[in-house]
Structures are given as C-alpha cells and as structure tokens.
Amino acid sequence: MTAPRLKPEVDRVEQAESVFYPIEDDEPLAESEYQLLPLTYAYWALTTWFADDPTTWVGADMFLYYEEGNPRRVVAPDVFVVTQTHKGEKRNIFQTWVEGRIPDFILEVLSETNYRNDLVNKFPVYRQLGVTEYWMYDPTPTGILSPRLQGHRLVGGEYQPIPVEETGLPGRYRGISEVLGLELHAEVDWFRLFDPAVGVYLRDPQESEDALAAEREGRLADQQALATEREARAELERLLREHGIEPPA
C-alpha cells in the first residue's frame, strides 16, 4: 500500500514515551476560493442535514489518525461523515482506535497543487481503511478530472466507480451517495447537495439566513395584517353602537 504523503509539521514529529498527535500544521484551510467555497458549503450543509441525528458526525479539514502509536499514519480529509457514532464533544483530531469507527463518506476538493495526493496517495489509504464512499470534486479552472465529479464505492474490498451522469445542463454532473441519501451535483465553479426525496438543494449559510429573514418578514407581515383587521373590526363595532346597533358576536 502506498503511504499517504505527510504534511511537513507532522513529518517532523518524533515518537516519544508519550505519543504526540498534532492537531494542526502550517497549511491553509484551502488553496483558494475555488476550494474553500465548496468545502465550507459541504460541511455546513451536511452538519445541518444530520443535526437531528445523534449518531452521525461531520468533520472537515481535520487530521485523521489511523494507527495507534504512529502519528505519521495520518490523512486530512476535506469533509467526512461518520455514522453509528456519537456527536459528543467537539473534536480536535479523529483517531480511529479511540472512536471505534472510520468515516463512511469522504469528499476531497481538488486543487492544482494537491490533486496528486488525493488521486494517488489517499485512494489506497481510504480503501484499506474501509471508507464506504470516496468522492472527488474538481473546481479548478483548468480542469483535472473528467468529469469534474467522481465517486467510488467500496465493494468486496475494492473501489468501484459510482455512476455519474450529466443533469441536462452542459458541464453539470450528478452522482448518488447511498451513505448520505443525497445526490451530489457539480460543475466547474458550483457544488451542491440535492435531496431527491423533496426535490430541493441543501442550502448554504447565506441561503439559510435569507430564508430565515424571509420567514421573519412573513410572520411580521401576518401579524401586522391581523392587527389592522382587529383595528378595523373595533372601529366598525364602535360605529354600529353609536347608531344603536349591537354588533354581532
């Protein structure tokens, strides 16, 4: 098995009597907005999607250690989902022997500098660990993958390609994640998760805030309309009584 390419800070860690597992390095969260936007969207959308499920946890850009006592056995998935676990306290790192679980779903967002790591080094690691689904999305302007969205599902210990098809819009592809129960839709600078059960895309933070604002405005408008109706009714009752007419109950 090809070992994962290690990040510089991790590679300098020496195993002492008490093994030290770093929680960060000097690498940026994402190379550019091409990677940052889909990464943060996927994390936000999946965290919201599984918010009411106490047995599913979502992580992002976090060191995942997979061999106890050896901090060099580490990868850092962009976004990953672990089922049949517990949310518990917030995590700084993910250690498979502590959690007793491995990710069921991993999404890597490729860049022009890291794509070889995602395509060559991480692929056999995720396969050996038993990650059920490994997805890659390529948002780079030049294009590395064809199509830009590719997924693999573990079958009999080997990764098999997940069918990906065009949605009908040029350059936009979709694939089905059995782990998530969602569809992944992607094109060159656009990535979304789609809920086929209700036919809607999972919102990003701004869309969620806009929806909440619209809901608040709608409630306020309803309250104002109700207040206006009550005032008009009270005025009508007053006028009727002035003319000796008792308003109907």
Buried (B, 14 or more C-beta within 10 A) or exposed (E): EEEBEBBEEBEEBEEEEEEEBBEBBEBEEBBEEBBBBBBBBBBBBBBBBBEEEEEBBBBBBBBBBBEEEEBEBBBBBBBBBBBEBEBEEEBEBBBBEEBEBBBBBBBBBBBBEBBEBBBEBBBBBBBEBEBBBBBBBBBBEEEBBEBBBBBBBBEEEEBEEBEBEEBEEEEBBBBBBEBBEBBBBBBBEBBBBBBEEEEEBBBBEEEBEEEEEEEEEEEEEEEEEEEEEEEEEEEEBEEEEEEEEEEEE
